[in-house]
Amino acid sequence: MTRRRLRDLGVAIGRFPTGPFNAITDVPGVHVGHATVRSADGQVHTGVTAILPNDQNVFMDRPVAGSFVLNGAGEMSGLIQVQEWGMIETPILLTNTMAVGSVSASAVRYLLTRYPGIGREHDVIIPVVGECDDSFLNDVTLHSIHEQHVFQALDAASSGPVAEGSVGGGTGMLAFDMKSGIGTSSRVVALEGLTMTVGVLVMSNFGKIEDFRVDGLPIGRELAPLLLSERRTKFYGSIIAVLATDAPLLPFQLNRLSKRVALALGRCGSYAAHGSGEIIIAFSTTNRVPRRAPGPTTTMQMLADRLMDPLYQSAIEATEESVVNALCMAEPTIGVDGNVAPALPVEPFLDALRKYGVVSTGRP
């Protein structure tokens, strides 16, 4: 059966409309690319996902940024600098836990080929690399992520539709005891003459089936009897969420927006378990810090705080739909040691939603 996104199954979350692609790439200038790494013997299921925040020129024209860490049993290299400076100056890369170092080193080499002044004319760089643990399906001891995979993901980054599910950094990820991976969604907010887009992309790898909720409904309880006969995952897992917007926000506002992404994870069924990492990074493409400023000051726009509420709600909606899209699009996978990650069972999933009167009679 062909996997379909949540809205293609007739289910819409929230009240705000989506952008044309219902993806993080609905935010102008944001590009996404993947490199998927698998082996014929089923021992390797991993990859790299690249998010370019600014028309592939993030190094010279740096978007302002913010973040929030709900639980820190995970890693995003470069995040301390983002928090300190309130901006981002490298692509964002997502991969597996034990590949963070090699992906970071490869990203440095990639950027050096384009900006040879790094470390000489310019400051050194610390690439932003987020991770989740894919070792249930992927033999992490093989260290299967190499420089060509990082270059491939960065070179493949483009606007338009974004591949989801078992691709890129999400290739070996699970959520709620089912195969998961990359998911994305967007919302468009219009108010007081402004039209602003909020886009979210997640690498989703968290939760237990009994806790899984959709639009506030306990769908996981309905699905649990169908899935618990499968071998359970050995840990709760983590999630990395990337939020992009063209709203004119400052770093402190992006920090606040990132906290609302964490609220969405709770709506999906996260309780931020002891061994889990829930890490959120957010950036605005409207406010940028040029590396070569024309003068001693830089002018930025700031949305009035009284207008933030619709953005908060849209961030929650887009995050929740991203998490569910990752499940809807992921294929069942047999990985290392014969470990099984079943896919979200579509018809029982829809039956459970119908039980609560959620599914529409046609495509929304």
DRENDO-1510 file (C-alpha; in Angstrom, 1 decimal, always signed):
<recs>
REC; n; res; u; v; w
REC; 1; MET; +0.0; +0.0; +0.0 .
REC; 2; THR; +1.3; +3.4; -0.9 .
REC; 3; ARG; +2.0; +5.5; +2.2 .
REC; 4; ARG; +0.1; +8.8; +2.4 .
REC; 5; ARG; +0.5; +11.9; +4.5 .
REC; 6; LEU; -2.1; +12.7; +7.2 .
REC; 7; ARG; -4.0; +15.2; +5.1 .
REC; 8; ASP; -4.1; +12.8; +2.2 .
REC; 9; LEU; -5.9; +10.4; +4.6 .
REC; 10; GLY; -8.5; +13.0; +5.1 .
REC; 11; VAL; -7.4; +14.3; +8.5 .
REC; 12; ALA; -6.6; +17.9; +9.3 .
REC; 13; ILE; -5.1; +19.1; +12.6 .
REC; 14; GLY; -5.8; +22.6; +13.8 .
REC; 15; ARG; -7.4; +25.7; +12.3 .
REC; 16; PHE; -4.7; +27.4; +10.4 .
REC; 17; PRO; -4.2; +26.7; +6.6 .
REC; 18; THR; -1.0; +25.1; +5.4 .
REC; 19; GLY; +1.4; +26.4; +2.8 .
REC; 20; PRO; +1.4; +25.0; -0.7 .
REC; 21; PHE; +3.7; +22.1; +0.1 .
REC; 22; ASN; +2.6; +21.7; +3.8 .
REC; 23; ALA; +6.4; +21.6; +4.6 .
REC; 24; ILE; +9.1; +23.6; +6.2 .
REC; 25; THR; +10.1; +24.7; +2.6 .
REC; 26; ASP; +7.0; +26.8; +2.4 .
REC; 27; VAL; +9.1; +29.4; +4.3 .
REC; 28; PRO; +10.8; +31.2; +1.4 .
REC; 29; GLY; +14.5; +30.5; +1.2 .
REC; 30; VAL; +14.4; +27.2; +3.2 .
REC; 31; HIS; +15.8; +24.2; +1.5 .
REC; 32; VAL; +15.9; +20.5; +2.6 .
REC; 33; GLY; +18.0; +17.6; +1.3 .
REC; 34; HIS; +18.5; +14.0; +2.3 .
REC; 35; ALA; +21.1; +11.2; +1.9 .
REC; 36; THR; +19.8; +7.8; +2.8 .
REC; 37; VAL; +22.3; +5.0; +3.7 .
REC; 38; ARG; +21.2; +1.3; +3.7 .
REC; 39; SER; +23.0; -2.0; +3.2 .
REC; 40; ALA; +21.7; -5.0; +1.3 .
REC; 41; ASP; +22.1; -7.2; +4.4 .
REC; 42; GLY; +19.8; -5.0; +6.4 .
REC; 43; GLN; +22.4; -4.1; +9.0 .
REC; 44; VAL; +22.6; -0.4; +8.0 .
REC; 45; HIS; +19.6; +2.0; +8.1 .
REC; 46; THR; +20.8; +5.5; +8.6 .
REC; 47; GLY; +21.4; +8.8; +6.8 .
REC; 48; VAL; +21.7; +12.6; +6.9 .
REC; 49; THR; +19.1; +15.3; +6.5 .
REC; 50; ALA; +20.2; +18.9; +5.7 .
REC; 51; ILE; +18.2; +22.1; +6.3 .
REC; 52; LEU; +19.6; +25.2; +4.7 .
REC; 53; PRO; +18.0; +28.2; +6.4 .
REC; 54; ASN; +18.8; +30.9; +3.8 .
REC; 55; ASP; +19.0; +30.2; +0.1 .
REC; 56; GLN; +22.2; +28.3; +0.6 .
REC; 57; ASN; +24.0; +31.4; +1.9 .
REC; 58; VAL; +23.6; +31.0; +5.6 .
REC; 59; PHE; +27.3; +31.6; +6.3 .
REC; 60; MET; +27.3; +35.2; +4.9 .
REC; 61; ASP; +23.8; +36.3; +5.7 .
REC; 62; ARG; +23.0; +34.7; +9.1 .
REC; 63; PRO; +19.3; +34.3; +10.2 .
REC; 64; VAL; +18.5; +35.1; +13.8 .
REC; 65; ALA; +17.8; +32.0; +15.9 .
REC; 66; GLY; +16.5; +30.6; +19.2 .
REC; 67; SER; +16.1; +27.3; +20.8 .
REC; 68; PHE; +14.6; +25.3; +23.7 .
REC; 69; VAL; +15.7; +22.0; +25.3 .
REC; 70; LEU; +12.9; +20.2; +27.0 .
REC; 71; ASN; +15.1; +17.3; +28.0 .
REC; 72; GLY; +18.8; +17.1; +27.4 .
REC; 73; ALA; +19.6; +13.4; +27.0 .
REC; 74; GLY; +20.6; +14.2; +23.4 .
REC; 75; GLU; +23.0; +16.4; +21.4 .
REC; 76; MET; +22.9; +19.3; +19.0 .
REC; 77; SER; +26.5; +20.5; +18.4 .
REC; 78; GLY; +26.8; +24.2; +17.8 .
REC; 79; LEU; +23.7; +25.0; +19.9 .
REC; 80; ILE; +25.5; +26.8; +22.7 .
REC; 81; GLN; +26.8; +29.3; +20.1 .
REC; 82; VAL; +23.3; +29.7; +18.7 .
REC; 83; GLN; +22.0; +30.4; +22.2 .
REC; 84; GLU; +24.8; +32.9; +22.9 .
REC; 85; TRP; +24.8; +34.8; +19.6 .
REC; 86; GLY; +21.1; +34.5; +18.7 .
REC; 87; MET; +21.8; +33.5; +15.2 .
REC; 88; ILE; +22.8; +30.6; +13.0 .
REC; 89; GLU; +25.6; +30.5; +10.5 .
REC; 90; THR; +25.7; +27.0; +9.1 .
REC; 91; PRO; +23.2; +24.5; +7.7 .
REC; 92; ILE; +21.4; +22.3; +10.2 .
REC; 93; LEU; +22.2; +18.6; +9.8 .
REC; 94; LEU; +20.3; +15.7; +11.4 .
REC; 95; THR; +21.8; +12.2; +11.7 .
REC; 96; ASN; +22.4; +9.3; +14.2 .
REC; 97; THR; +24.0; +9.8; +17.6 .
REC; 98; MET; +27.4; +8.2; +16.8 .
REC; 99; ALA; +27.8; +10.1; +13.5 .
REC; 100; VAL; +27.7; +13.6; +15.0 .
REC; 101; GLY; +31.4; +14.1; +14.9 .
REC; 102; SER; +31.9; +12.8; +11.4 .
REC; 103; VAL; +29.0; +14.8; +10.1 .
REC; 104; SER; +30.3; +18.0; +11.7 .
REC; 105; ALA; +33.8; +17.5; +10.3 .
REC; 106; SER; +32.3; +16.8; +6.8 .
REC; 107; ALA; +30.2; +19.9; +7.1 .
REC; 108; VAL; +33.3; +22.0; +7.9 .
REC; 109; ARG; +35.0; +20.6; +4.8 .
REC; 110; TYR; +32.0; +21.3; +2.7 .
REC; 111; LEU; +31.8; +24.9; +3.8 .
REC; 112; LEU; +35.5; +25.4; +3.4 .
REC; 113; THR; +35.2; +24.6; -0.3 .
REC; 114; ARG; +32.7; +27.4; -0.6 .
REC; 115; TYR; +34.2; +29.9; +1.9 .
REC; 116; PRO; +37.9; +29.3; +2.0 .
REC; 117; GLY; +38.3; +32.4; +4.3 .
REC; 118; ILE; +36.9; +30.4; +7.3 .
REC; 119; GLY; +39.4; +30.3; +10.1 .
REC; 120; ARG; +41.5; +33.0; +8.4 .
REC; 121; GLU; +39.5; +36.0; +7.1 .
REC; 122; HIS; +36.5; +34.8; +9.1 .
REC; 123; ASP; +36.0; +33.1; +12.4 .
REC; 124; VAL; +36.0; +29.4; +12.8 .
REC; 125; ILE; +32.6; +27.6; +12.5 .
REC; 126; ILE; +30.8; +25.1; +14.7 .
REC; 127; PRO; +28.2; +23.3; +12.5 .
REC; 128; VAL; +24.8; +22.7; +13.9 .
REC; 129; VAL; +24.3; +18.9; +14.0 .
REC; 130; GLY; +21.4; +17.2; +15.8 .
REC; 131; GLU; +21.1; +13.5; +16.5 .
REC; 132; CYS; +18.8; +10.7; +17.6 .
REC; 133; ASP; +19.7; +7.1; +18.4 .
REC; 134; ASP; +18.9; +4.7; +15.5 .
REC; 135; SER; +20.7; +1.7; +17.0 .
REC; 136; PHE; +17.5; -0.5; +17.2 .
REC; 137; LEU; +17.6; -0.7; +13.3 .
REC; 138; ASN; +21.1; +0.4; +12.4 .
REC; 139; ASP; +24.4; -1.2; +13.4 .
REC; 140; VAL; +26.0; +2.0; +14.7 .
REC; 141; THR; +29.3; +0.3; +15.2 .
REC; 142; LEU; +29.9; +0.2; +11.5 .
REC; 143; HIS; +30.1; +4.0; +11.3 .
REC; 144; SER; +28.3; +4.1; +7.9 .
REC; 145; ILE; +28.0; +7.9; +7.5 .
REC; 146; HIS; +30.8; +9.3; +5.4 .
REC; 147; GLU; +31.7; +12.6; +3.9 .
REC; 148; GLN; +30.0; +11.9; +0.6 .
REC; 149; HIS; +26.7; +11.4; +2.4 .
REC; 150; VAL; +26.9; +14.8; +4.0 .
REC; 151; PHE; +27.9; +16.4; +0.7 .
REC; 152; GLN; +25.0; +14.6; -1.0 .
REC; 153; ALA; +22.4; +15.8; +1.5 .
REC; 154; LEU; +23.7; +19.4; +1.3 .
REC; 155; ASP; +23.9; +19.4; -2.5 .
REC; 156; ALA; +20.4; +17.8; -2.8 .
REC; 157; ALA; +18.8; +20.6; -0.6 .
REC; 158; SER; +16.0; +22.3; -2.5 .
REC; 159; SER; +12.7; +24.0; -2.1 .
REC; 160; GLY; +9.4; +22.3; -2.8 .
REC; 161; PRO; +8.0; +19.0; -1.5 .
REC; 162; VAL; +10.1; +17.3; +1.2 .
REC; 163; ALA; +10.5; +13.5; +1.3 .
REC; 164; GLU; +9.3; +12.1; +4.6 .
REC; 165; GLY; +9.4; +8.9; +6.6 .
REC; 166; SER; +12.3; +6.5; +6.2 .
REC; 167; VAL; +14.7; +8.9; +4.5 .
REC; 168; GLY; +17.8; +10.8; +5.4 .
REC; 169; GLY; +18.5; +11.2; +9.1 .
REC; 170; GLY; +15.1; +9.5; +9.7 .
REC; 171; THR; +16.0; +6.2; +8.0 .
REC; 172; GLY; +16.5; +4.3; +11.2 .
REC; 173; MET; +14.2; +6.1; +13.5 .
REC; 174; LEU; +11.1; +4.9; +15.4 .
REC; 175; ALA; +8.4; +6.6; +17.3 .
REC; 176; PHE; +5.6; +5.1; +19.5 .
REC; 177; ASP; +7.0; +1.6; +18.7 .
REC; 178; MET; +6.4; +2.1; +15.0 .
REC; 179; LYS; +8.7; +3.1; +12.1 .
REC; 180; SER; +9.0; +6.8; +11.9 .
REC; 181; GLY; +11.6; +9.3; +10.7 .
REC; 182; ILE; +11.4; +12.7; +9.0 .
REC; 183; GLY; +8.1; +14.6; +9.0 .
REC; 184; THR; +7.2; +18.1; +8.1 .
REC; 185; SER; +4.3; +20.5; +8.0 .
REC; 186; SER; +3.5; +24.3; +7.8 .
REC; 187; ARG; +0.9; +26.9; +8.7 .
REC; 188; VAL; +0.1; +30.3; +7.3 .
REC; 189; VAL; -0.9; +33.1; +9.6 .
REC; 190; ALA; -2.5; +36.3; +8.4 .
REC; 191; LEU; -3.1; +39.2; +10.8 .
REC; 192; GLU; -3.0; +43.0; +10.7 .
REC; 193; GLY; -1.9; +43.1; +7.1 .
REC; 194; LEU; +1.0; +40.6; +7.6 .
REC; 195; THR; +1.1; +37.1; +6.1 .
REC; 196; MET; +3.6; +34.8; +7.8 .
REC; 197; THR; +4.5; +31.2; +7.4 .
REC; 198; VAL; +5.6; +28.8; +10.1 .
REC; 199; GLY; +7.2; +25.5; +9.0 .
REC; 200; VAL; +8.4; +22.6; +11.1 .
REC; 201; LEU; +10.6; +19.6; +10.3 .
REC; 202; VAL; +11.1; +16.8; +12.8 .
REC; 203; MET; +13.4; +13.8; +13.1 .
REC; 204; SER; +11.0; +11.8; +15.3 .
REC; 205; ASN; +12.3; +8.9; +17.5 .
REC; 206; PHE; +10.4; +9.0; +20.7 .
REC; 207; GLY; +7.4; +7.7; +22.7 .
REC; 208; LYS; +5.5; +4.4; +23.4 .
REC; 209; ILE; +2.5; +3.3; +21.6 .
REC; 210; GLU; +0.1; +3.5; +24.6 .
REC; 211; ASP; +0.8; +7.3; +24.8 .
REC; 212; PHE; +0.4; +8.1; +21.1 .
REC; 213; ARG; -2.2; +10.9; +20.6 .
REC; 214; VAL; -3.6; +12.6; +17.5 .
REC; 215; ASP; -5.4; +15.9; +17.8 .
REC; 216; GLY; -5.7; +15.1; +21.5 .
REC; 217; LEU; -7.2; +11.7; +21.1 .
REC; 218; PRO; -5.8; +8.5; +22.6 .
REC; 219; ILE; -5.3; +6.7; +19.3 .
REC; 220; GLY; -2.3; +4.7; +20.6 .
REC; 221; ARG; -4.6; +2.8; +23.0 .
REC; 222; GLU; -6.6; +1.6; +20.0 .
REC; 223; LEU; -3.5; +0.5; +18.1 .
REC; 224; ALA; -1.5; -1.0; +21.0 .
REC; 225; PRO; -3.1; -4.5; +20.8 .
REC; 226; LEU; -2.2; -4.7; +17.2 .
REC; 227; LEU; +1.5; -3.8; +17.7 .
REC; 228; LEU; +2.6; -5.0; +21.1 .
REC; 229; SER; +3.1; -8.6; +19.8 .
REC; 230; GLU; +6.1; -7.2; +17.9 .
REC; 231; ARG; +9.5; -6.9; +19.6 .
REC; 232; ARG; +9.4; -3.7; +21.5 .
REC; 233; THR; +12.1; -1.0; +21.1 .
REC; 234; LYS; +14.7; -1.0; +23.8 .
REC; 235; PHE; +14.4; +2.7; +24.7 .
REC; 236; TYR; +12.0; +5.6; +24.6 .
REC; 237; GLY; +14.1; +7.7; +22.2 .
REC; 238; SER; +14.4; +11.4; +21.3 .
REC; 239; ILE; +13.3; +14.0; +18.8 .
REC; 240; ILE; +14.9; +16.9; +17.0 .
REC; 241; ALA; +12.5; +19.7; +15.8 .
REC; 242; VAL; +13.5; +22.5; +13.5 .
REC; 243; LEU; +11.2; +25.5; +13.1 .
REC; 244; ALA; +11.5; +28.1; +10.4 .
REC; 245; THR; +9.5; +31.2; +9.9 .
REC; 246; ASP; +9.5; +34.4; +7.9 .
REC; 247; ALA; +7.8; +36.2; +10.7 .
REC; 248; PRO; +10.0; +39.2; +11.8 .
REC; 249; LEU; +11.1; +37.7; +15.2 .
REC; 250; LEU; +14.0; +38.4; +17.4 .
REC; 251; PRO; +16.0; +35.6; +19.2 .
REC; 252; PHE; +14.0; +35.9; +22.5 .
REC; 253; GLN; +10.8; +35.5; +20.5 .
REC; 254; LEU; +12.2; +32.4; +18.8 .
REC; 255; ASN; +13.1; +31.0; +22.1 .
REC; 256; ARG; +9.5; +31.4; +23.2 .
REC; 257; LEU; +8.2; +29.9; +19.9 .
REC; 258; SER; +10.5; +26.9; +20.5 .
REC; 259; LYS; +8.8; +26.2; +23.8 .
REC; 260; ARG; +5.4; +25.9; +22.0 .
REC; 261; VAL; +7.0; +23.1; +19.8 .
REC; 262; ALA; +7.6; +21.3; +23.1 .
REC; 263; LEU; +3.9; +21.7; +24.0 .
REC; 264; ALA; +3.1; +20.0; +20.7 .
REC; 265; LEU; +5.3; +17.0; +21.6 .
REC; 266; GLY; +3.3; +16.7; +24.8 .
REC; 267; ARG; +0.1; +16.7; +22.8 .
REC; 268; CYS; +1.5; +13.8; +20.7 .
REC; 269; GLY; +2.3; +11.7; +23.8 .
REC; 270; SER; +5.8; +12.8; +24.9 .
REC; 271; TYR; +6.6; +13.0; +28.6 .
REC; 272; ALA; +10.3; +13.8; +28.0 .
REC; 273; ALA; +11.6; +10.6; +29.5 .
REC; 274; HIS; +14.8; +10.4; +31.5 .
REC; 275; GLY; +16.9; +9.1; +28.6 .
REC; 276; SER; +15.2; +11.2; +25.9 .
REC; 277; GLY; +16.4; +14.3; +24.2 .
REC; 278; GLU; +13.8; +16.8; +23.0 .
REC; 279; ILE; +15.8; +19.6; +21.3 .
REC; 280; ILE; +14.2; +22.4; +19.3 .
REC; 281; ILE; +15.9; +25.0; +17.2 .
REC; 282; ALA; +14.1; +27.9; +15.5 .
REC; 283; PHE; +15.1; +30.7; +13.1 .
REC; 284; SER; +13.6; +33.6; +11.2 .
REC; 285; THR; +14.5; +34.2; +7.6 .
REC; 286; THR; +13.4; +37.9; +7.8 .
REC; 287; ASN; +15.9; +39.1; +10.4 .
REC; 288; ARG; +19.5; +38.4; +9.4 .
REC; 289; VAL; +22.9; +39.4; +10.6 .
REC; 290; PRO; +25.2; +40.1; +7.6 .
REC; 291; ARG; +28.8; +38.9; +8.0 .
REC; 292; ARG; +29.9; +42.1; +6.3 .
REC; 293; ALA; +27.7; +44.7; +7.7 .
REC; 294; PRO; +27.6; +48.0; +5.7 .
REC; 295; GLY; +27.9; +50.1; +8.9 .
REC; 296; PRO; +28.2; +50.0; +12.7 .
REC; 297; THR; +24.6; +49.0; +13.2 .
REC; 298; THR; +22.1; +46.5; +11.9 .
REC; 299; THR; +18.4; +47.1; +11.7 .
REC; 300; MET; +15.9; +44.4; +12.4 .
REC; 301; GLN; +12.1; +44.1; +12.5 .
REC; 302; MET; +10.2; +42.9; +15.6 .
REC; 303; LEU; +6.7; +41.6; +15.6 .
REC; 304; ALA; +4.7; +43.1; +18.4 .
REC; 305; ASP; +4.5; +40.5; +21.2 .
REC; 306; ARG; +0.7; +41.0; +21.4 .
REC; 307; LEU; +0.6; +39.3; +18.0 .
REC; 308; MET; +2.6; +36.2; +18.9 .
REC; 309; ASP; -0.4; +34.0; +20.0 .
REC; 310; PRO; -1.4; +32.9; +16.5 .
REC; 311; LEU; +2.3; +31.9; +15.8 .
REC; 312; TYR; +2.4; +29.9; +19.0 .
REC; 313; GLN; -0.7; +28.0; +18.0 .
REC; 314; SER; +0.5; +27.5; +14.4 .
REC; 315; ALA; +3.8; +26.1; +15.7 .
REC; 316; ILE; +1.9; +23.6; +17.9 .
REC; 317; GLU; -0.3; +22.5; +14.9 .
REC; 318; ALA; +2.6; +22.2; +12.5 .
REC; 319; THR; +4.7; +20.2; +14.9 .
REC; 320; GLU; +2.0; +17.8; +15.8 .
REC; 321; GLU; +1.2; +17.2; +12.1 .
REC; 322; SER; +4.9; +16.7; +11.4 .
REC; 323; VAL; +5.2; +14.0; +14.0 .
REC; 324; VAL; +2.2; +12.1; +12.5 .
REC; 325; ASN; +3.4; +12.6; +8.9 .
REC; 326; ALA; +6.6; +10.9; +9.8 .
REC; 327; LEU; +4.6; +7.9; +11.0 .
REC; 328; CYS; +2.2; +8.0; +8.0 .
REC; 329; MET; +5.0; +8.0; +5.5 .
REC; 330; ALA; +7.5; +5.6; +7.0 .
REC; 331; GLU; +7.8; +2.0; +5.6 .
REC; 332; PRO; +8.1; -1.1; +7.8 .
REC; 333; THR; +11.7; -2.0; +8.3 .
REC; 334; ILE; +13.7; -5.1; +9.5 .
REC; 335; GLY; +17.0; -4.0; +10.8 .
REC; 336; VAL; +20.1; -5.1; +12.6 .
REC; 337; ASP; +19.7; -8.4; +14.6 .
REC; 338; GLY; +16.4; -8.9; +12.9 .
REC; 339; ASN; +14.8; -6.1; +14.9 .
REC; 340; VAL; +11.4; -5.2; +13.4 .
REC; 341; ALA; +9.8; -1.7; +13.2 .
REC; 342; PRO; +6.2; -2.1; +12.0 .
REC; 343; ALA; +4.6; +0.8; +10.0 .
REC; 344; LEU; +1.6; +2.7; +11.3 .
REC; 345; PRO; -1.3; +0.4; +10.3 .
REC; 346; VAL; -3.3; +2.7; +8.1 .
REC; 347; GLU; -6.8; +1.2; +8.2 .
REC; 348; PRO; -6.9; +0.5; +12.0 .
REC; 349; PHE; -5.5; +4.1; +12.4 .
REC; 350; LEU; -8.3; +5.5; +10.4 .
REC; 351; ASP; -10.9; +3.3; +12.2 .
REC; 352; ALA; -9.6; +4.6; +15.5 .
REC; 353; LEU; -10.0; +8.2; +14.3 .
REC; 354; ARG; -13.5; +7.5; +12.9 .
REC; 355; LYS; -14.4; +6.2; +16.4 .
REC; 356; TYR; -13.9; +9.7; +17.6 .
REC; 357; GLY; -15.5; +11.4; +14.6 .
REC; 358; VAL; -12.3; +12.9; +13.2 .
REC; 359; VAL; -11.9; +11.6; +9.7 .
REC; 360; SER; -13.6; +13.6; +7.0 .
REC; 361; THR; -15.5; +11.9; +4.1 .
REC; 362; GLY; -13.1; +13.3; +1.6 .
REC; 363; ARG; -9.7; +14.9; +1.2 .
REC; 364; PRO; -9.6; +18.2; +3.1 .
</recs>
